[in-house]
Amino acid sequence: MNIRGKFVTLRAIEKEDLELMREMLNDPEMESSVVGWSFPVSKYQQNQWYENHINDSNNQRFIIETPEDGAVGLATLIEIDWKNRKANHGMKLVNRKYRTKGIGTDTVMAIMRYAFDELQLNRLDGSWFDSNIASQKLYTKCGWSVEGRRRQYIYKNGEYRDLIVVGILKEDYIRLVKENRYWD
């Protein structure tokens, strides 16, 4: 099943997508702006990751596609806690040229609709570096609330960086959709 936004499609990762994902992982600009990995990933490692995670229902990852450009990024619902009805969400776009075109907004709205309406989750969590202004603007626009700051939480590129912690509840999403009529 594909997840559809107004113009993006979120689909399952296929073997053909592994090179795109590896390029994203190995992109120094992207690596410096995201929490997580800090080491090169080989084709072998990427293939091993795929084989180990393809059937993991607690960690769902999707390729973001647009009709014009094809695959433009990756969206995630990971660490899904079925008992407490919550998950962590993240997103990476392959290139800065895809920012400010509505792709991020449509992706976040589609992920929330899937998480809250299909999976019946009650809460989504996320985080980013305090210097990531693009994420701050995007997720605020999509109804997410800043819930805290983890000071000097990540050591990256020779310095400690603060992590902004955010979240959204299903009731916040429902209110947002009613107010902005996003899906009309």
C-alpha positions in Angstrom: 0.0 0.0 0.0 1.3 3.4 -0.9 0.6 6.5 1.3 -0.6 9.4 -0.8 -0.4 13.1 0.0 -1.8 15.8 -2.2 1.1 15.3 -4.6 3.7 13.1 -2.9 3.6 9.4 -2.7 5.2 7.5 0.2 6.1 4.0 -0.9 8.0 1.0 0.4 11.8 1.0 -0.1 12.9 -1.3 -2.9 16.4 -2.7 -3.6 16.6 -0.1 -6.4 16.4 2.7 -3.8 19.4 1.5 -1.8 22.0 3.5 -3.8 19.9 6.7 -3.3 19.7 6.0 0.4 23.5 5.3 0.6 24.2 8.6 -1.2 22.0 10.4 1.3 23.9 8.7 4.2 27.3 9.6 2.7 26.4 13.2 1.8 28.6 15.4 4.2 26.2 18.3 4.1 23.2 16.1 5.1 25.3 14.2 7.6 26.3 17.4 9.4 22.7 18.5 9.8 21.0 15.3 11.0 21.2 13.3 14.2 22.6 9.8 13.9 25.3 8.3 11.7 28.7 9.8 11.3 30.5 7.2 9.2 30.6 6.2 5.6 28.2 3.4 4.5 29.3 0.9 1.9 27.1 -0.9 -0.7 27.5 -4.1 1.3 26.4 -2.4 4.6 23.4 -0.8 2.9 22.3 -4.2 1.5 22.8 -5.8 4.9 20.7 -3.1 6.5 17.9 -3.6 3.9 17.9 -7.4 4.4 17.7 -7.0 8.2 15.0 -4.3 8.3 12.7 -4.9 5.3 10.1 -6.8 7.4 10.3 -4.8 10.6 6.8 -3.6 11.4 8.1 -1.5 14.3 10.3 0.6 12.0 8.6 1.7 8.8 10.6 3.7 6.2 9.2 5.2 3.0 10.7 6.6 -0.2 9.2 10.1 -0.9 8.3 10.4 -4.6 6.9 13.3 -6.7 5.4 12.9 -10.2 8.0 15.3 -11.6 11.2 14.2 -9.9 10.7 10.6 -8.7 12.4 9.7 -5.5 13.3 12.8 -3.5 13.8 11.6 0.0 13.0 9.3 2.9 10.3 9.5 5.6 10.2 7.3 8.7 7.9 6.0 11.4 10.3 4.2 13.7 10.3 2.8 17.2 6.6 2.2 16.9 5.2 1.4 20.4 1.9 -0.4 19.6 0.9 -0.6 23.3 1.3 3.1 24.0 0.3 4.1 20.4 3.3 6.3 19.6 6.2 6.5 17.2 9.1 8.6 16.2 9.1 10.4 12.8 11.9 11.7 10.7 12.4 12.9 7.1 15.3 13.6 4.8 15.1 15.3 1.4 17.9 14.3 -1.1 18.6 17.9 -2.1 18.0 21.4 -0.8 16.2 22.2 -4.1 13.2 20.3 -2.9 12.7 22.6 0.1 10.0 25.3 0.0 8.1 23.5 -2.7 5.6 21.9 -0.4 7.1 18.5 -0.5 8.0 18.5 3.2 4.6 19.8 4.3 2.8 17.2 2.1 5.0 14.4 3.4 4.5 15.3 7.1 0.7 15.7 6.6 0.6 12.3 4.8 2.7 10.6 7.5 0.4 12.0 10.2 -2.7 10.9 8.4 -1.3 7.4 8.0 -0.1 7.3 11.6 -3.2 8.7 13.2 -6.0 7.5 10.9 -4.7 4.1 9.6 -2.4 2.9 12.4 -4.5 4.6 15.1 -1.4 6.0 16.9 -2.0 8.8 19.4 1.4 10.5 19.3 4.4 11.2 17.1 7.7 12.4 18.3 10.7 14.0 16.5 13.9 15.9 17.1 16.4 18.1 15.3 19.4 20.2 15.9 18.6 23.7 17.2 20.3 25.2 14.1 17.9 23.4 11.7 15.6 26.3 11.0 14.0 24.6 8.0 12.7 21.8 10.2 11.5 24.2 12.9 9.4 26.1 10.3 8.1 23.0 8.6 6.9 21.1 11.7 5.5 24.2 13.4 3.4 24.8 10.2 2.3 21.2 10.5 1.1 21.6 14.1 4.0 20.1 16.0 4.9 21.6 19.4 8.4 22.1 20.9 8.4 20.0 24.1 12.0 20.5 25.2 15.6 21.0 24.6 18.3 18.5 25.3 21.4 20.6 25.9 24.7 19.5 24.4 23.1 16.2 23.5 24.9 15.2 20.4 28.6 15.5 19.6 29.1 16.2 16.0 31.8 17.9 13.9 33.9 18.8 17.0 31.1 20.4 19.0 28.3 19.5 21.3 24.9 20.5 19.9 21.5 21.0 21.4 18.6 18.8 20.3 15.1 20.2 20.0 12.4 17.7 21.0 9.0 18.0 19.4 5.7 16.1 19.3 2.2 16.1 18.0 -0.9 14.4 19.4 -3.7 12.9 17.2 -6.1 15.6 18.6 -3.7 18.3 17.5 -3.6 16.8 14.0 -7.4 16.6 13.8 -7.8 20.2 14.9 -5.1 21.3 12.4 -6.8 19.6 9.5 -10.2 21.1 10.4 -8.7 24.6 10.7 -6.6 24.6 7.5 -8.8 22.1 5.5 -5.6 20.5 4.2 -7.3 17.4 2.8 -10.3 19.2 1.2 
